[in-house]
Amino acid sequence: MQGLQPGLGSGGGRPRPLFAPTGLVRAAFAAMAGALLGRELCILGVGLAGALALGGVRVGLSTAILALPAALGAVPRVHGTAPIDGLGSAPRLVRVSGVVDGPVLPDHARGRVRFWLRPVGGGLPLHCRASLQRGEESPTPGDSIRGPALLVTGRHGPTAEVVSGALSRTPAAAAAAWPTRVRLACEAALARHVRGEAGDVAAHLVLGRGPRLADDLVDAHRSTGLAHLLAVSGAHASMLAMMLAAGYAAARGRDPWMAKGFRRTSAVLLLGYGAVTGFEPPVLRALAAWCVVAFAAAQGRRPSVAATLAVPALLTACWCPDDLLSISFALSYAAVIGLAIAGAFRRPASAWDRVRLAARASLFAMAATTPCTLAWFGQLSPWTLVGTPILAPLVTAMLALGVSTCALAALAPPLASVTGALLAFLTDGYAAAVRSFAVLPGAPVPALVVPSSLCLCAAVLAGLAWLCWRPTRAGFLTACALASVPHFVPGAGGVPDPRVVLAAVGHGQVAVAHLPDGHTVVVDCGSRIDPRRATDAAIRALAPRRSIDLLVVSHGDADHVGGVAALVRNVVLHRAILPEELRGGGLARSLAARGVDVTYLGPGQEVWAFDGAVHACAPRLAGASTRNDRSTWTEIRAADVRVVLPGDADAPAIRAMLRELEPGPVTALVLPHHGRGEREPIDALVTHLGPTICLASSGDVPDHAVRLRGQGTPVLST
């Protein structure tokens, strides 16, 4: 597979083909086909992979064998039981037993670690949080753990809260644990020498993991399309390889790739870095590509882009076949193909040529990855075009300083303080730059619909046909645009059925209504567990649309409004209804900046929308009242469904609304204040509306649930 050559299409002659049918590329396609098809039928997958390997002409046994380990590795694992004695309602005491699986993530500020516990013999892993006693050693992957824990609900699902000292732990073998021990030591060094948010960002940048980052910084990376600069990926391993090569060339004055000592030393360092970061699939692919380049250099040859991409694909299919369907795999390969077509891998002739090459490479990488980001995330991030070339050199310097700080912390602690201070300065600047890009218009540009599979496949095939007809750089950009168009064509996703979705987001509220006339309505978007959980639930419930005709916010508590800011960054919002007390606040200013038509409701005011399908009103209260009592009530009528959402109304507001609400029956009633209100007004409200079902999102509603169930009204609680 060769990239379009520089200047392709600008001169005479027939354009060179985009793909070259080499044996290595055929083997990679065979292994990937075997891995993917092997999920359903291993033998069929191997057979088809072998046929694909030779283009359907004849079966090549050697190439088909390459697909065999991939197909076998892709057979679904047999899941056993969870690593605890049953998974019921939380919280409650349980006994955990299993092996620490995957990364161990420390939280230095709280003195605890997070990890996943896998039962012996395979099965569903359980998320655990362990509090460490002073001087106690952290668990490492491979350790066997057994002991008591408290099962609670967390942002990762059921979570076992354990006191590490109360567990029986059998350490893993030293050979298996040393990468984790080195990484934990590096995280501790970065936390010690780079304090605050800068240290957290540095840990994620250098090691791929670390303490939880601020939600606004994570959202800023997503909105700007710069997330690839933060998480450890193939780009970071490539940066380290380039820094090693540049350092050797500066010190010795010769081509590093021709030096056997450089190739061996850098191989050891890069493989050690891969082990410390957990050999994540992107890092594994980058190291495989580096090995191809180094091997070719040792033979005095320059490898093609096709060979450099084929070997990592073959390794991924055999080692971690599940990653073939990941967004990481798609984005990394799309970006490299775009860079190759832009000619980014040739040597620039001058400083001005270097600038032009960087701009063109950024454009083609963004164009190549845009269909993927639209398909997975439903957004276009145009500011990555500018942000990547500007911030990539800064990230390279931060990566070098981070690795140096970790090494100096063990060898020369006083020098580590110096490099740590410089790293903190650069990291603060990096975070400020990402946040600045995130507030610019078009960060991001949300898609309008989730297109149907048929529509999306037709667009992709049209793009490929255009590229075959015009295999030029302009043709490549046109093909990427054609593959992206369905996400912005109204109706490409079909017409959703009328329905009302009340999402389970823990302690919080998300309600999405698809009305019979095609309009979409969202009432609140927040969760005390994690605001992004509410945002993701709302986006899923909106499908196939990615736009909201009306947003109703009941009041300003985080468990009702915490996910709204992220929601409006990822979907198109036309109109919003907010309580009067939010006028002039941050949410109101954000909506106004996006051109949203905002209506404010004061006490006693109401709004009817979409021919009476939506009714929003604020209680008419006498005297002083709390923010909960001033919650906006919303009533939705979709076909034969009637749903009432009273926000966090307490007794005074419930009594006031009983005079305004039309009597039941209603299909569903979301209990006021998550079901934690006073017994008498809630009973009166249920009697007045006669709901078919009641919903509550508070963990302390068993009394209400028992009483209402005893009266014949089902109650569901999240």
Protein Blocks (a to p, Z undefined) as FASTA:
>chain_A
ZZddehihjagcjdddfbdcdfklmmmmmmmmmmmmmmmommlmmmmmmmmmnnomaccf
klmmmmmmmmmmmpccdddddfbecjaddddddddddddehjddddfknopacdddddeh
iaadddddddddehiacddehiacdddddddddfkbpaddddfklpccddddfklmmmmm
mmmmmmmmmmmmmgcjllmmmmmmmnopacdddfklmmmmmmnopmmmmpgcfklmmmmm
mmmmmmmmmmnopafklpmklmmmmmmmmmmmmmmnopaaklmmmmmmmmmmmmmmmnop
acdfklmmmmmmmmmmmmmmmlmmpmklmmmmmmmmmmmmnopmbccfbfklmmmmmmmm
mmmmmmmmmmmmmmmnopacfklmmmmmmmmmmmmmmmmmmmmmmmmmmmmmmlmmmmmm
mmmmmmmmmmmmmmmmmmpghiacddfbdcdfklmmmmmmmmmmmmmmmccfklmmmmmm
mmmmmmmgghklopaddddddddebjadddddddfkopacdehjadfklmklmmmmmmmm
mpmbfcdfbdcdfblcfklmmmmmmmmmmpccfbdcddfklgoiaklmmmmmnopacddd
dehiacdeehhlaccdddddehjddfklmpccddddehjaccddehjadfklmmmmmmmp
ccdddfbdcdehhhpacfklmmmmmmmnopabdcdfbfblmmmmmmmmmnopacddZZ
